[in-house]
Amino acid sequence: MTRITGEQLARIALDAGKLVMEIYSTDFNVERKDDASPVTEADAKAEILILDGLKAAEPDLKVIAEESVSAGNVPEHGHRFALVDPLDGTREFINRNGQFTVNIGIIEHGKPVMGVVYAPALNRLFVADGPDSAWQADVKPGAPVPSEDARRPLHIRKCPDAGVTAIASKSHRSPETDGFLKKFKVDEIISAGSSLKFCLLGAGEADLYPRMGRTMEWDTAAGQAVAEAAGAVVLTEDGAPLRYGKRERGYDNPHFIVYGDVSPVTA
C-alpha cells in the first residue's frame, strides 16, 4: 500500500497555504456555521485542495476534515486515518494577525504519527516525518519543499532556571488555564493562535501549553505530531495520553496539557 511521506505532506500544505494567502489578500466574506463559529471561502477551498492531494498520495487513506464534518460527511475509518483542518485559527485569519495554520495529521492506533503545520502568513513550516523526527523551515506559500540543508531539527529545550515560558491561546484563554499555571514557576506567558502553540513549544520557544477549553481532533492532531516528535508530551488533565478517533465524542478533545522539559502534574 502506498503511504504518504512527510515530503508530500509538506507539499500539500505549502500549496494550500498559497491558496489561503490569495484569499487573505482579498476582501473575503465571513459566514457562520451552525455552531456560530466563523468560516470563510479559504476554509472550503483549502480543504478541497488538501483532500485532492491526500487522495493522490495515499488513495486508501480515510480523512476526517473539518468542513466535510460540518457538512455531515464523516467517513468510517480504521486504525490509520488523517485529520485535516484547512484553516486553523479562522478568527486569526479574519483579524488578519497572521497566526493561522494549515493542519494535516496522520493517525495510527489513536496516536499522531506524522503531521504538518504551516503558517503561510509567517512563512513557518513544521513537519513531523514520523514519531521521532521533526523539522522546521522558513518557506513562502507555494514555494518548493525545503531541501535537507534548509531544514532545522525540532527539539524541545531544557527548561530555563528562571521558570517556564507558558503559551496560551490568543482567542480562548480561560480562568482554568490561569489556575493551572499557578502550579508552576512561570517566568513568562506568551500568546499565540491556532496550532502554532504546539509548534513553538516543539521549537524550544516555550515550555508549557495548557488548553482548558474545547478543541476538535482536527485542531490538534498535526500540532501534537510535531510537538511529540520534538520530545514533548501531550496529556489529558488526569495524566493519560491524548488520543484520536473518538467518534463517540464527536471527535472533540478533553482538556489537555503539552509539556516540554516540565514534570507533568494533574490538574
JOQUI-V657272 format. One record per pair of residues at least 24 apart in sequence whose C-alpha atoms are under 7 Angstrom apart, sorted by the first residue. I is the first residue (numbers start at 1). J is the second residue. If there is no record, write none. Layout:
# JOQUI-V657272
i=<I,I>
j=<J,J>
This chain:
# JOQUI-V657272
i=<2,3,4,4,6,6,6,9,10,10,10,11,12,12,13,13,14,14,14,15,15,16,16,16,17,17,17,17,18,18,19,20,21,38,39,43,43,46,47,65,66,79,79,80,80,80,81,81,81,82,82,83,83,84,85,85,88,88,89,89,92,98,99,99,99,100,100,101,101,103,104,105,105,105,110,110,110,111,111,112,112,112,113,114,115,115,115,116,117,117,126,126,127,128,128,128,130,131,131,132,132,133,133,134,134,134,154,154,154,155,155,155,155,155,156,156,156,156,156,156,156,156,156,157,157,158,159,159,159,162,163,164,164,164,165,165,165,165,166,166,166,166,166,167,167,167,167,167,167,168,168,169,174,176,177,177,177,180,195,195,195,198,198,198,199,199,199,201,201,202,202,202,202,207,207,207,207,208,208,208,209,209,209,210,210,210,211,211,211,212,212,213,214,214,214,215,215,216,216,216,217,217,217,217,232,232,232,233,233,233,234,234,237,237,238,239>
j=<58,58,57,58,127,128,129,116,116,127,145,145,50,53,102,118,141,142,143,141,142,46,49,50,102,120,141,142,141,142,46,46,120,90,90,86,87,86,86,218,218,108,109,107,108,109,106,107,108,106,107,218,221,218,218,219,194,219,193,194,193,122,192,193,194,193,194,194,195,222,222,221,222,225,243,244,245,243,244,221,224,225,225,225,222,225,226,222,222,223,199,226,226,225,226,229,229,225,229,229,230,229,230,226,229,230,202,203,230,202,203,204,230,231,201,202,203,204,230,231,232,260,261,204,261,261,207,261,262,187,187,188,207,208,189,206,207,208,190,206,207,208,209,191,192,197,206,208,209,192,209,193,212,212,210,211,212,267,219,220,223,223,224,227,223,226,227,227,260,226,227,230,232,259,260,261,262,258,259,260,257,258,259,256,257,258,255,256,257,255,256,255,253,254,255,252,253,251,252,253,244,251,252,253,258,259,260,258,259,260,258,259,266,267,266,266>
